[in-house]
Amino acid sequence: MALPEKTYDRLHSLWRRWELPQEDVYYAVENGLLRVCVWVPLRFMERGVIKNKKFIYEEHQPEEGFVGVRPEDFHRICSTGCAKLRIFRSTKKAGHILRMAYEPPQPALSVRIHDLVVLREDRLAFEEAYDVKAIGKTQQEKTAKQEFSASQDYHAITINGEEFHLGDVQARVVEQLHDALQSRTQWVHGKTLIYGANSKAIRLRDIFKSKRDWNKIIASNGRGYYRLNVAQGTDMNQKSIGADSIAA
């Protein structure tokens, strides 16, 4: 059955679709050449424009749906994997800014790198402007087998074509590594992962002691740093975790 054409693509899928380096796609976003968006649940927003570096208020309105992420905020997200945002670009009124209202108080939106999407119209405009071509279906299928995917809670993941089911703490570790994989800080120290997973474990491998083949999920650089064990280009420092790996 033929599915309808998607109205958006996940950002992380596009550099594979285009056969472009990840850094080139990130550069395009940071320099305003490609717009990325995030879904905002229902929030009260203030809409306005920027004049002389000041926000000029025009209207107070409820907003739900995709909104544009500013290039400077994208830089924060891809540098750290996550950022809390209050200001966005309108996708409905060109040149307009949306910011979270203070009355009634609206919480900031926590945005992670894998929350970001590119709307169909923005993808098509970018492909036309810079003569970017999508790779063929066979190559896309081959690449897809190498991709990492996860359920919303990270309890079920697929990596390099293999499926794994994780416990709560294991899932929180993998979620951190997934954020890092799509940012510019792909390696994360084991102690950081343990703390972020709210675990009392001493070593990272203790968290995965129920998974004998956890080296298929996580790779180590041998110096206490870890990343998801997926193909990300040649890295002579990367190795799979074995029983004698250095403890986190």
C-alpha positions in Angstrom: 0.0 0.0 0.0 1.4 3.4 -1.0 1.5 5.8 1.9 0.7 9.5 1.4 3.7 11.8 1.2 4.9 12.9 4.6 4.3 16.5 5.6 7.6 16.6 7.5 10.9 14.7 7.9 12.9 14.1 11.0 16.1 16.2 10.8 18.4 13.3 11.5 17.0 11.4 8.5 17.7 14.1 6.0 21.5 14.1 5.8 21.2 10.3 5.0 18.5 11.1 2.4 20.7 13.7 0.8 24.0 11.9 1.3 25.4 15.1 3.0 27.7 15.2 6.1 25.7 15.9 9.3 27.9 19.0 9.8 26.8 20.4 6.5 23.1 20.1 7.3 23.7 21.6 10.8 25.6 24.5 9.1 22.7 25.2 6.8 20.3 25.4 9.8 22.6 27.6 11.9 23.0 30.0 9.0 19.3 30.3 8.1 19.5 28.3 4.9 17.2 25.5 6.2 14.4 26.0 8.7 13.8 23.4 11.4 10.6 23.2 13.5 9.4 21.6 16.7 5.9 20.7 17.8 4.5 22.9 20.6 1.6 21.6 22.6 -1.2 24.1 23.4 0.4 27.2 24.9 -0.5 30.9 25.2 1.9 32.9 23.1 2.7 36.5 22.4 3.1 37.2 18.7 5.1 40.2 17.4 8.1 41.3 15.4 11.7 42.4 16.2 12.5 46.0 15.5 15.8 47.6 16.6 16.5 44.4 18.5 13.3 44.9 20.6 10.2 42.7 20.6 7.2 44.7 19.4 4.0 43.0 20.8 1.1 42.6 18.4 -1.2 39.9 19.7 -1.8 37.4 22.5 -3.0 34.0 21.1 -3.2 30.3 21.9 -0.8 28.2 19.7 -0.5 24.5 19.0 1.5 22.9 16.2 4.8 23.2 14.5 6.8 26.4 15.1 10.2 27.4 13.8 13.4 27.1 15.9 15.7 30.1 15.7 19.2 29.4 14.3 20.9 30.6 17.5 18.7 28.2 19.5 19.4 25.3 17.2 23.1 25.9 17.9 22.4 25.5 21.6 20.5 22.3 21.0 23.0 20.6 18.7 25.9 21.6 21.0 24.3 20.0 24.2 21.6 17.8 22.8 18.8 19.7 24.6 17.7 23.2 25.4 14.7 24.9 27.1 13.1 27.4 24.7 10.6 30.2 25.1 11.0 32.0 21.8 10.2 30.7 18.3 9.5 31.8 14.8 6.0 31.7 13.4 5.4 29.3 10.5 2.1 31.0 9.7 3.2 34.7 9.5 6.6 35.3 7.9 8.9 37.5 9.9 6.9 37.1 13.1 8.2 35.9 16.5 6.3 33.8 19.0 7.2 33.8 22.7 5.7 32.1 25.6 3.3 34.3 27.5 4.0 35.3 31.1 0.3 35.8 31.8 -0.9 33.2 32.3 2.5 31.8 33.1 3.7 29.3 30.4 6.5 26.8 31.0 9.5 26.7 28.7 9.6 23.9 26.1 12.4 21.4 26.5 13.6 20.6 23.0 15.9 17.8 22.1 17.8 17.3 18.9 15.6 14.4 17.8 12.4 16.5 18.3 13.3 18.6 15.4 11.7 18.2 12.0 11.8 19.9 8.6 8.5 20.7 7.0 7.9 19.4 3.5 7.8 22.9 2.0 11.1 23.8 3.6 12.7 20.6 2.4 11.6 21.1 -1.2 12.7 24.8 -1.1 16.1 23.8 0.2 16.5 21.0 -2.4 15.6 23.3 -5.2 17.8 26.2 -4.0 20.9 24.1 -3.5 20.3 21.4 -6.1 20.3 18.7 -3.4 19.1 15.3 -4.6 17.7 12.4 -2.5 19.6 9.1 -2.7 18.0 6.1 -4.4 15.6 3.8 -2.7 18.0 0.9 -2.5 20.7 3.0 -0.8 18.0 4.5 1.5 17.0 1.0 2.6 20.6 0.0 3.2 21.2 3.1 5.3 18.0 2.6 7.2 19.3 -0.8 8.4 22.1 1.1 10.1 19.9 3.7 11.8 19.0 3.8 15.4 15.3 3.9 16.4 13.5 3.7 19.7 10.1 3.7 21.3 9.0 6.9 23.0 10.2 5.6 26.4 13.4 3.9 25.0 12.4 0.5 26.4 12.4 -0.9 22.9 15.2 0.0 20.5 16.6 -1.2 17.2 20.2 -0.7 16.4 22.0 -1.9 13.3 19.0 -4.0 12.5 18.8 -5.8 15.9 16.1 -5.3 18.4 16.7 -4.9 22.2 14.4 -4.5 25.1 15.7 -2.4 28.0 14.9 -1.8 31.7 14.1 1.7 33.1 17.7 2.7 34.0 19.1 1.1 30.8 16.6 3.1 28.8 17.6 6.4 30.4 21.2 5.7 29.6 20.4 5.0 25.9 18.2 8.1 25.7 21.1 10.2 26.8 23.4 8.6 24.2 20.8 9.1 21.5 20.7 12.8 22.3 24.5 13.0 22.2 24.6 11.0 18.9 22.7 13.8 17.2 24.5 16.6 18.8 28.2 17.7 18.4 29.1 15.9 21.7 28.6 12.3 20.7 30.8 10.8 23.4 29.5 11.0 27.0 31.4 10.1 30.1 30.2 7.1 32.0 29.7 9.0 35.3 27.6 11.5 33.5 25.4 8.7 32.1 25.0 7.0 35.5 24.1 10.3 37.1 21.6 11.2 34.4 20.0 7.8 34.7 19.5 8.4 38.4 21.4 5.2 39.1 23.5 4.2 42.1 25.7 1.9 40.0 29.5 2.3 40.2 30.2 1.3 36.7 28.2 1.7 33.5 28.5 -2.0 32.7 26.8 -2.8 36.0 23.6 -1.2 34.6 23.8 -3.6 31.6 24.8 -6.7 33.4 21.6 -8.4 32.3 22.6 -7.7 28.6 25.5 -9.9 27.7 25.6 -8.4 24.2 25.3 -4.8 25.3 28.5 -4.1 23.3 26.2 -4.2 20.3 24.4 -1.2 21.8 27.2 0.9 23.3 30.8 1.5 22.2 33.7 2.9 24.3 36.7 4.9 23.4 38.6 3.1 26.2 39.0 6.3 28.2 35.7 6.3 30.1 33.6 7.8 27.3 30.7 6.1 25.6 28.4 6.4 22.5 25.8 4.4 20.7 27.5 1.7 18.6 26.3 2.9 15.2 28.2 3.7 12.1 29.2 7.4 12.2 32.2 7.4 9.9 35.7 6.0 10.6 36.9 6.6 14.2 40.1 4.8 15.1 39.4 5.4 18.8 36.1 3.7 18.8 35.8 0.1 20.0 33.1 -2.2 21.2 32.9 -2.8 25.0 34.3 -6.1 26.2 34.4 -7.7 29.6 37.7 -6.0 30.3 36.7 -2.5 29.3 37.8 0.3 31.5 35.1 1.0 34.1 33.1 4.2 33.9 
